[in-house]
């Protein structure tokens, strides 16, 4: 959405009072399937009952139907396949299926949430496809006119829709906030054009003022006023057929054979209200996920931390909520929140403010990113640290002191280690050999399933059973389900398969963790584990450009 003006912004702000819809309620534990996201209060230890319900939600997610099939049944707009413009777009998509695959993979974490928000407002399911055309579902996308986020909101339009933006945070990039605003705006446009969705979608692209002017021009000239007849910009003439073409392709997979990676029709995302500012690298460590994955799910934050004035909410995969909330409750952050907010008054200087609060001028400057020559103006909000809190701040992690990060890391280390992607920092010491086995890039962490044996696992990974035993200090072939084994696949030992003692069992998502080695690509890893590259991309929110030697990734399907 590119075009905006002040009058339109004011009109939107007024009319959205009527169209505003209830957003996520702050329950410690809830079942907001109509919202598409689970919501948790800050620092709350999950009770046994809540943990059980969370486990049920995770299990439901893992076994949910394909969301693309659901959307196919929910599409309600005419797709105008007979139109030359729509056919031209269909042909383009069919000839550029790699673009669709990349876009669908990026969209996967957000699709269920957005589809639920669309359904909640009784809007056409086709609107789920609009960010594909706007941004390729890239929350970091910025147009040459300044539109940002998956919905490509312009700054003035976003302000009129109540979307916050400051030095720390840009709500246009926040998928939750921007989706709420964009769908409210689309609901307004649909009403503005009396239920004509093609005109509403066109107005989302070019502004309702331009569409209204085109309608008036055609009325004056005695021409039709449907979308196809309007003299609008070529960008808009292409925009609407692009969305209709996507809907037509998804609606008829037999006619248009395009591979879209499966997306589960269940909540994947959870929102945790922390209540205080937190460093994002630290938050990723607490959650047991990579920093890159955390930033991908929380693109609204522009710096190394959440905003110092809020919001204090993080989006996490539902599977990581329990670990995050438990670790957060035990972390120093939970016991220390001594920073104060102060609104500068007339006559205040940084020196007088530092004396008033018993802190240092340097600390206030560092905490608020002020240069030595910066002054302060009445009405400015400052974050006031306790004495010495900011003077030890690390340049890269400039909101949470490095010493406290290290202390917190030690405090929760035993909890972090239970997550497989922390195995790469752990040494295994088999007593039988008297030496240490260090996890190497290319090794695998495997979670034992019922009926597994050492020989069966060795056969599956094409290494010797002796290698498995030595790496894990095993004295027998019997294994307990749930035990995590290191599989030394970095240097496979070619062996003849010994007879299996039992039938193979299927693995579930998350049972296998792989440590990236030099030269790996997602396609090579997928081939190694007999799964699909798209499944790995979706499950880990990665691409080849983000693979790093030594990183751990989840192999999301059975090994075959």
C-alpha positions as CSV (number, residue, x, y, z in Angstrom):
1,X,0.0,0.0,0.0
2,X,1.8,3.1,-1.2
3,X,-0.3,6.2,-1.3
4,X,-1.6,8.3,1.6
5,X,-2.6,11.8,2.6
6,X,-3.5,13.6,5.8
7,X,-7.2,13.9,5.1
8,X,-7.4,10.2,4.5
9,X,-5.5,9.4,7.7
10,X,-7.9,11.5,9.7
11,X,-10.9,9.9,8.1
12,X,-9.5,6.4,8.7
13,X,-8.9,7.2,12.3
14,X,-12.5,8.4,12.9
15,X,-14.2,5.6,10.9
16,X,-12.1,2.9,12.5
17,X,-13.7,3.7,15.8
18,X,-16.7,1.9,14.3
19,X,-14.7,-0.9,12.7
20,X,-12.2,-1.4,15.5
21,X,-12.1,-5.0,16.7
22,X,-11.0,-6.5,20.0
23,X,-7.4,-7.5,20.0
24,X,-5.6,-10.2,22.1
25,X,-6.7,-10.4,25.7
26,X,-4.0,-10.6,28.4
27,X,-4.9,-14.0,29.9
28,X,-2.2,-16.0,31.6
29,X,-3.5,-19.0,29.7
30,X,-6.2,-19.0,27.1
31,X,-7.6,-20.8,24.0
32,X,-7.8,-18.0,21.5
33,X,-8.1,-20.1,18.4
34,X,-10.4,-17.5,17.0
35,X,-7.3,-15.1,17.4
36,X,-4.9,-17.6,15.9
37,X,-2.3,-17.1,18.6
38,X,-1.8,-18.3,22.2
39,X,-1.2,-15.6,24.8
40,X,0.6,-15.8,28.1
41,X,1.2,-13.4,30.9
42,X,4.6,-12.3,32.0
43,X,6.9,-14.6,34.0
44,X,4.1,-17.0,35.0
45,X,5.2,-20.6,35.9
46,X,2.9,-22.8,34.0
47,X,0.8,-25.0,36.3
48,X,0.7,-28.8,35.7
49,X,-2.7,-28.3,34.2
50,X,-1.5,-25.6,31.9
51,X,1.5,-27.6,30.9
52,X,-0.8,-30.5,29.9
53,X,-3.0,-28.2,27.9
54,X,0.1,-26.7,26.2
55,X,1.3,-30.2,25.3
56,X,-2.2,-31.0,23.9
57,X,-2.0,-27.8,21.8
58,X,1.5,-28.8,20.5
59,X,0.2,-32.3,19.7
60,X,-2.8,-30.8,17.9
61,X,-0.5,-28.5,15.9
62,X,1.7,-31.4,14.8
63,X,-1.3,-33.4,13.5
64,X,-3.4,-30.6,12.1
65,X,-4.7,-30.5,8.5
66,X,-3.1,-28.5,5.7
67,X,-4.2,-24.9,5.9
68,X,-4.0,-24.5,2.1
69,X,-6.8,-27.0,1.8
70,X,-8.9,-25.1,4.3
71,X,-8.3,-21.8,2.6
72,X,-9.2,-23.4,-0.8
73,X,-12.7,-24.2,0.7
74,X,-13.1,-20.7,2.2
75,X,-12.4,-18.6,-0.8
76,X,-15.5,-16.6,-1.6
77,X,-14.7,-14.0,-4.2
78,X,-15.1,-14.5,-8.0
79,X,-11.6,-15.0,-9.4
80,X,-12.4,-13.8,-12.9
81,X,-10.3,-16.4,-14.6
82,X,-11.9,-15.4,-17.9
83,X,-10.1,-12.1,-17.7
84,X,-7.0,-11.6,-19.8
85,X,-5.3,-9.8,-16.9
86,X,-5.9,-12.6,-14.5
87,X,-4.8,-15.2,-17.0
88,X,-1.6,-13.3,-17.6
89,X,-0.8,-13.3,-13.9
90,X,-1.6,-17.0,-13.6
91,X,0.9,-17.7,-16.4
92,X,3.5,-15.6,-14.7
93,X,3.1,-17.5,-11.4
94,X,3.1,-20.9,-13.1
95,X,6.4,-19.9,-14.8
96,X,7.9,-18.6,-11.5
97,X,7.0,-21.3,-9.1
98,X,10.3,-20.9,-7.2
99,X,9.0,-17.4,-6.2
100,X,5.8,-19.0,-4.8
101,X,7.7,-21.6,-2.9
102,X,10.0,-19.0,-1.3
103,X,7.1,-16.7,-0.4
104,X,5.0,-19.6,1.0
105,X,7.9,-20.7,3.1
106,X,8.3,-17.2,4.6
107,X,4.5,-17.0,5.1
108,X,4.3,-20.3,7.0
109,X,4.7,-19.0,10.5
110,X,2.1,-16.3,10.1
111,X,-0.5,-17.8,7.9
112,X,-2.7,-19.4,10.5
113,X,-2.8,-16.3,12.6
114,X,-3.7,-14.1,9.6
115,X,-6.3,-16.6,8.4
116,X,-7.9,-16.5,11.9
117,X,-8.0,-12.7,12.0
118,X,-9.6,-12.6,8.5
119,X,-12.2,-15.2,9.6
120,X,-12.8,-13.3,12.8
121,X,-13.8,-10.2,10.8
122,X,-15.9,-12.1,8.3
123,X,-13.6,-11.0,5.5
124,X,-12.9,-12.9,2.3
125,X,-10.2,-15.6,2.8
126,X,-8.5,-14.3,-0.3
127,X,-7.1,-11.4,1.8
128,X,-4.6,-13.9,3.3
129,X,-2.9,-13.7,-0.1
130,X,-2.5,-10.0,-0.2
131,X,0.9,-9.9,1.6
132,X,2.2,-12.2,-1.1
133,X,1.7,-9.5,-3.6
134,X,2.6,-6.6,-1.3
135,X,5.9,-7.9,0.1
136,X,6.4,-11.6,-0.6
137,X,5.5,-12.0,3.1
138,X,8.8,-10.4,4.1
139,X,8.2,-8.3,7.3
140,X,11.5,-6.5,6.6
141,X,10.5,-5.3,3.2
142,X,10.6,-1.6,2.5
143,X,9.4,0.0,-0.7
144,X,11.1,2.9,-2.5
145,X,8.2,5.1,-1.2
146,X,8.7,4.1,2.4
147,X,6.0,1.5,2.8
148,X,7.1,-1.2,5.3
149,X,6.2,-4.7,6.6
150,X,4.2,-7.6,5.1
151,X,1.2,-5.3,4.5
152,X,3.4,-2.4,3.2
153,X,1.9,0.3,5.4
154,X,2.9,3.9,4.7
155,X,4.0,5.9,7.8
156,X,1.0,8.4,7.7
157,X,-1.5,5.6,7.1
158,X,0.0,3.5,9.9
159,X,-0.3,6.5,12.3
160,X,-4.0,6.9,11.4
161,X,-4.5,3.2,12.1
162,X,-3.0,3.5,15.5
163,X,0.3,1.7,14.7
164,X,3.1,2.8,16.9
165,X,6.6,3.6,15.6
166,X,9.7,5.0,17.4
167,X,13.4,4.5,17.7
168,X,13.0,1.1,19.2
169,X,10.0,-0.4,17.5
170,X,8.1,-0.2,14.2
171,X,4.6,-1.6,14.4
172,X,4.4,-1.8,10.6
173,X,7.0,-4.6,10.7
174,X,5.3,-6.3,13.6
175,X,3.1,-9.0,12.0
176,X,0.6,-9.0,14.8
177,X,0.1,-5.3,15.0
178,X,0.2,-4.6,11.3
179,X,-2.2,-7.4,10.5
180,X,-4.7,-6.0,13.0
181,X,-4.3,-2.5,11.4
182,X,-4.4,-3.6,7.7
183,X,-7.5,-5.8,8.1
184,X,-9.3,-3.1,10.0
185,X,-8.4,-0.8,7.1
186,X,-9.6,-3.3,4.5
187,X,-12.9,-3.7,6.4
188,X,-13.3,0.1,6.3
189,X,-12.6,0.2,2.5
190,X,-15.1,-2.6,1.9
191,X,-17.8,-0.5,3.7
192,X,-16.6,2.7,1.9
193,X,-17.2,1.0,-1.5
194,X,-20.5,-0.6,-0.4
195,X,-19.2,-4.2,-0.4
196,X,-17.4,-4.1,-3.7
197,X,-14.2,-6.0,-2.8
198,X,-12.3,-5.4,-6.0
199,X,-12.6,-1.7,-5.5
200,X,-11.7,-2.1,-1.8
201,X,-8.5,-4.1,-2.8
202,X,-7.7,-1.6,-5.5
203,X,-8.1,1.3,-2.9
204,X,-5.7,-0.5,-0.5
205,X,-3.1,-0.3,-3.2
206,X,-3.7,3.3,-4.5
207,X,-5.9,5.0,-1.9
208,X,-9.7,5.3,-1.9
209,X,-9.4,8.9,-3.1
210,X,-7.8,7.7,-6.4
211,X,-10.4,5.0,-6.9
212,X,-13.2,7.4,-6.1
213,X,-11.9,9.9,-8.6
214,X,-11.7,7.2,-11.3
215,X,-15.3,6.2,-10.6
216,X,-16.5,9.8,-10.8
217,X,-14.6,10.3,-14.1
218,X,-16.3,7.2,-15.6
219,X,-19.7,8.4,-14.4
220,X,-19.1,11.7,-16.1
221,X,-18.0,10.0,-19.3
222,X,-20.9,7.6,-19.3
223,X,-18.7,4.5,-18.7
224,X,-19.0,1.5,-16.4
225,X,-17.7,1.8,-12.9
226,X,-16.6,-1.7,-12.2
227,X,-12.9,-2.2,-11.4
228,X,-12.0,-3.5,-14.9
229,X,-13.3,-0.3,-16.5
230,X,-11.6,2.2,-14.2
231,X,-8.8,4.5,-15.4
232,X,-6.4,3.7,-12.5
233,X,-2.6,3.4,-12.5
234,X,-1.1,0.4,-14.1
235,X,0.3,-0.7,-10.8
236,X,-3.2,-1.0,-9.5
237,X,-4.5,-2.6,-12.7
238,X,-1.9,-5.4,-12.1
239,X,-2.4,-5.5,-8.3
240,X,-5.9,-6.8,-8.2
241,X,-5.5,-9.5,-10.9
242,X,-2.4,-10.7,-9.1
243,X,-4.4,-11.6,-6.0
244,X,-7.2,-13.1,-8.0
245,X,-4.7,-15.2,-10.0
246,X,-3.2,-16.6,-6.8
247,X,-6.6,-17.5,-5.4
248,X,-7.5,-19.2,-8.7
249,X,-4.2,-21.3,-8.6
250,X,-4.8,-22.4,-5.1
251,X,-8.4,-23.1,-5.7
252,X,-7.7,-25.7,-8.5
253,X,-4.5,-27.7,-7.8
254,X,-5.4,-30.2,-10.6
255,X,-5.6,-27.4,-13.2
256,X,-2.7,-25.5,-11.8
257,X,-0.2,-28.0,-10.3
258,X,1.9,-25.8,-8.0
259,X,3.7,-27.1,-4.9
260,X,3.0,-25.1,-1.7
261,X,4.8,-26.4,1.4
262,X,2.2,-27.7,3.9
263,X,1.2,-25.3,6.7
264,X,-0.6,-26.7,9.7
265,X,-4.2,-25.4,10.4
266,X,-3.4,-24.8,14.1
267,X,-1.6,-22.1,16.2
268,X,2.1,-22.1,15.6
269,X,2.8,-18.8,17.4
270,X,2.5,-17.7,21.0
271,X,2.7,-14.3,22.5
272,X,4.4,-13.8,25.9
273,X,3.9,-10.6,27.7
274,X,7.2,-10.1,29.6
275,X,6.3,-6.8,31.2
276,X,9.8,-5.4,31.1
277,X,12.5,-4.6,28.5
278,X,14.6,-7.6,27.5
279,X,17.7,-8.1,25.3
280,X,16.7,-10.2,22.3
281,X,19.8,-12.4,22.2
282,X,19.1,-13.2,25.9
283,X,15.5,-13.9,25.1
284,X,16.5,-16.3,22.4
285,X,18.8,-18.1,24.8
286,X,16.0,-18.4,27.3
287,X,13.7,-19.8,24.7
288,X,16.2,-22.2,23.3
289,X,16.0,-20.9,19.7
290,X,18.5,-19.1,17.5
291,X,18.7,-15.3,17.6
292,X,17.9,-15.2,13.8
293,X,14.7,-17.1,14.4
294,X,13.6,-14.9,17.3
295,X,14.2,-11.8,15.1
296,X,12.3,-13.3,12.2
297,X,9.3,-13.8,14.5
298,X,9.7,-10.3,16.1
299,X,10.6,-8.0,13.2
300,X,9.0,-5.0,14.8
301,X,11.9,-4.5,17.1
302,X,14.6,-2.3,15.4
303,X,17.4,-2.6,18.0
304,X,19.0,-5.3,20.1
305,X,16.2,-5.3,22.7
306,X,12.5,-4.8,23.1
307,X,11.3,-1.2,23.4
308,X,12.1,0.5,26.7
309,X,8.6,2.0,26.7
310,X,6.8,-1.0,25.4
311,X,5.6,-3.1,23.9
312,X,7.2,-5.8,26.0
313,X,5.7,-8.8,24.1
314,X,7.6,-11.5,22.3
315,X,6.4,-13.9,19.7
316,X,7.7,-17.5,20.1
317,X,6.9,-20.8,18.6
318,X,4.3,-22.5,20.8
319,X,6.8,-25.4,21.4
320,X,9.2,-23.0,23.1
321,X,6.8,-21.3,25.5
322,X,7.3,-23.5,28.5
323,X,11.1,-23.4,28.4
324,X,11.0,-19.6,28.0
325,X,8.6,-18.8,30.8
326,X,10.3,-21.2,33.2
327,X,13.8,-19.8,32.5
328,X,12.6,-16.2,32.5
329,X,11.0,-16.7,36.0
330,X,14.4,-17.9,37.3
331,X,16.5,-15.3,35.5
332,X,18.0,-12.2,37.1
333,X,15.7,-10.2,34.8
334,X,12.8,-11.4,36.9
335,X,14.3,-10.0,40.1
336,X,15.8,-6.8,38.8
337,X,13.8,-4.0,37.2
338,X,15.1,-0.9,38.8
339,X,15.1,1.4,35.8
340,X,12.8,4.4,36.0
341,X,11.0,6.5,33.4
342,X,11.3,10.3,33.8
343,X,9.6,13.0,31.7
344,X,11.9,16.0,31.3
345,X,10.6,19.2,32.8
346,X,11.4,22.8,31.9
347,X,14.7,23.8,33.2
348,X,16.0,20.2,33.5
349,X,19.5,19.3,32.2
350,X,21.1,15.9,31.9
351,X,23.4,16.8,34.7
352,X,20.6,17.9,37.1
353,X,18.6,14.8,36.2
354,X,21.6,12.5,37.0
355,X,22.0,14.3,40.4
356,X,18.3,14.0,41.2
357,X,18.4,10.2,40.7
358,X,21.9,9.5,42.0
359,X,23.2,8.1,38.8
360,X,25.8,9.3,36.3
361,X,25.5,11.5,33.3
362,X,27.4,8.8,31.2
363,X,24.9,6.1,32.3
364,X,21.9,8.2,31.2
365,X,23.5,9.0,27.8
366,X,24.3,5.3,27.2
367,X,20.9,4.1,28.3
368,X,19.1,6.6,26.0
369,X,21.5,6.6,23.1
370,X,22.4,10.3,23.5
371,X,25.7,11.8,22.2
372,X,27.9,14.0,24.4
373,X,26.5,17.1,22.6
374,X,22.8,16.0,22.9
375,X,20.5,18.1,25.0
376,X,17.0,17.3,26.3
377,X,13.8,19.1,25.7
378,X,10.7,19.4,28.0
379,X,8.4,16.4,27.5
380,X,11.1,14.0,26.5
381,X,10.9,10.6,28.2
382,X,14.2,9.3,29.6
383,X,15.0,5.9,31.0
384,X,16.9,6.3,34.2
385,X,19.2,3.4,35.2
386,X,20.4,2.6,38.7
387,X,23.9,3.6,39.5
388,X,26.4,1.9,37.3
389,X,23.9,-0.2,35.4
390,X,24.6,1.4,32.0
391,X,28.4,1.9,32.4
392,X,29.1,-1.8,31.9
393,X,26.8,-2.3,29.0
394,X,28.1,-4.3,26.0
395,X,28.1,-2.4,22.7
396,X,26.2,-5.2,20.9
397,X,23.9,-6.0,23.8
398,X,23.4,-2.4,24.9
399,X,20.3,-2.9,27.0
400,X,21.2,-5.9,29.2
401,X,24.6,-5.7,30.9
402,X,27.1,-8.3,29.7
403,X,28.0,-9.5,33.2
404,X,24.4,-10.1,34.1
405,X,23.9,-12.0,30.8
406,X,26.8,-14.3,31.7
407,X,25.4,-14.8,35.2
408,X,22.0,-15.6,33.9
409,X,23.5,-18.0,31.4
410,X,25.1,-20.0,34.2
411,X,21.9,-19.9,36.3
412,X,19.8,-21.5,33.6
413,X,22.4,-23.6,31.9
414,X,21.1,-27.0,33.1
415,X,17.6,-26.0,31.7
416,X,19.0,-24.8,28.4
417,X,20.9,-28.1,28.0
418,X,17.7,-30.1,27.8
419,X,17.0,-28.5,24.4
420,X,18.9,-30.3,21.7
421,X,20.2,-27.2,20.0
422,X,22.4,-26.6,23.1
423,X,24.0,-30.0,22.8
424,X,26.7,-28.4,20.6
425,X,28.1,-26.7,23.7
426,X,28.2,-29.9,25.7
427,X,31.0,-32.6,26.0
428,X,30.1,-36.2,26.4
429,X,32.6,-38.3,28.4
430,X,32.4,-42.1,27.9
431,X,34.1,-43.8,30.8
432,X,34.9,-46.9,28.8
433,X,37.4,-45.1,26.6
434,X,38.6,-42.6,29.2
435,X,38.4,-39.8,26.7
436,X,35.9,-37.1,25.7
437,X,33.6,-37.0,22.7
438,X,33.0,-33.5,21.5
439,X,30.0,-32.8,19.3
440,X,31.3,-32.0,15.7
441,X,29.6,-30.1,12.9
442,X,27.8,-32.8,10.9
443,X,26.8,-34.8,14.0
444,X,23.2,-35.5,14.8
445,X,21.2,-35.5,18.1
446,X,18.6,-38.3,18.0
447,X,15.7,-38.8,20.5
448,X,15.1,-42.5,21.2
449,X,11.7,-43.8,20.3
450,X,9.9,-46.9,21.6
451,X,11.4,-50.2,20.2
452,X,14.6,-48.5,19.1
453,X,17.9,-50.4,19.6
454,X,21.5,-49.2,19.1
455,X,21.8,-51.4,16.0
456,X,18.6,-50.2,14.5
457,X,19.7,-46.5,15.0
458,X,23.2,-47.3,13.7
459,X,21.7,-48.8,10.5
460,X,19.4,-45.8,10.0
461,X,22.3,-43.4,10.1
462,X,24.7,-45.8,8.2
463,X,27.3,-45.9,10.9
464,X,28.6,-48.7,13.2
465,X,26.8,-49.6,16.4
466,X,30.2,-49.4,18.1
467,X,30.5,-45.7,17.1
468,X,27.1,-45.0,18.7
469,X,28.1,-46.8,21.8
470,X,31.4,-45.1,22.2
471,X,30.0,-41.6,21.6
472,X,27.4,-42.1,24.3
473,X,29.2,-44.4,26.7
474,X,26.6,-47.2,26.2
475,X,27.2,-50.6,27.7
476,X,24.2,-52.4,26.2
477,X,21.9,-52.3,23.2
478,X,18.8,-51.5,25.3
479,X,17.7,-47.9,25.2
480,X,15.1,-45.9,27.1
481,X,12.5,-44.0,25.0
482,X,13.2,-40.2,25.2
483,X,16.9,-40.6,25.8
484,X,19.0,-38.2,23.6
485,X,21.9,-39.8,21.8
486,X,24.8,-38.2,19.9
487,X,25.1,-39.8,16.5
488,X,28.7,-39.2,15.2
489,X,27.6,-38.7,11.6
490,X,30.3,-36.2,10.9
491,X,32.6,-39.0,9.8
492,X,30.4,-41.9,8.7
493,X,31.8,-45.3,9.0
494,X,30.7,-47.5,6.1
495,X,29.4,-50.7,7.5
496,X,27.3,-53.6,6.3
497,X,23.8,-53.4,7.8
498,X,23.4,-55.9,10.6
499,X,20.0,-57.6,10.9
500,X,17.4,-55.4,12.5
501,X,15.7,-56.9,15.6
502,X,12.4,-55.0,15.3
503,X,10.3,-53.1,12.8
504,X,11.3,-49.5,12.2
505,X,9.2,-46.9,13.9
506,X,8.3,-43.5,12.6
507,X,9.8,-40.4,14.0
508,X,7.8,-37.3,14.9
509,X,8.7,-33.7,14.3
510,X,11.6,-32.6,16.5
511,X,13.0,-36.1,17.2
512,X,16.1,-35.5,15.1
513,X,18.5,-32.6,15.5
514,X,21.3,-32.0,13.0
515,X,24.5,-30.0,13.5
516,X,25.4,-28.1,10.3
517,X,28.8,-28.9,8.8
518,X,31.0,-27.1,6.2
519,X,29.5,-27.3,2.7
520,X,26.0,-28.1,3.8
521,X,23.0,-26.8,2.0
522,X,19.4,-27.3,3.0
523,X,18.9,-29.4,-0.1
524,X,21.9,-31.7,0.9
525,X,20.6,-32.0,4.4
526,X,17.1,-32.9,3.1
527,X,18.5,-35.5,0.8
528,X,20.6,-37.0,3.7
529,X,17.5,-37.4,5.9
530,X,15.1,-38.2,3.0
531,X,12.8,-35.3,3.7
532,X,12.1,-32.1,1.7
533,X,14.1,-28.9,1.7
534,X,10.9,-26.8,2.2
535,X,10.0,-28.8,5.3
536,X,13.4,-27.9,6.8
537,X,13.1,-24.2,5.8
538,X,9.6,-23.9,7.3
539,X,10.4,-25.7,10.6
540,X,13.6,-23.7,11.2
541,X,12.8,-20.4,9.4
542,X,16.1,-20.6,7.6
543,X,17.5,-20.5,4.1
544,X,20.9,-21.5,2.7
545,X,22.2,-18.0,3.4
546,X,21.6,-18.4,7.1
547,X,23.2,-21.8,7.6
548,X,26.2,-21.6,9.9
549,X,28.7,-24.3,10.6
550,X,27.9,-25.7,14.1
551,X,24.3,-24.5,14.2
552,X,21.7,-27.1,15.1
553,X,18.5,-27.5,13.1
554,X,15.4,-29.7,13.5
555,X,14.8,-32.4,10.9
556,X,11.0,-32.2,10.8
557,X,10.0,-35.5,9.2
558,X,10.8,-39.2,9.5
559,X,14.0,-40.6,8.1
560,X,12.3,-43.2,5.9
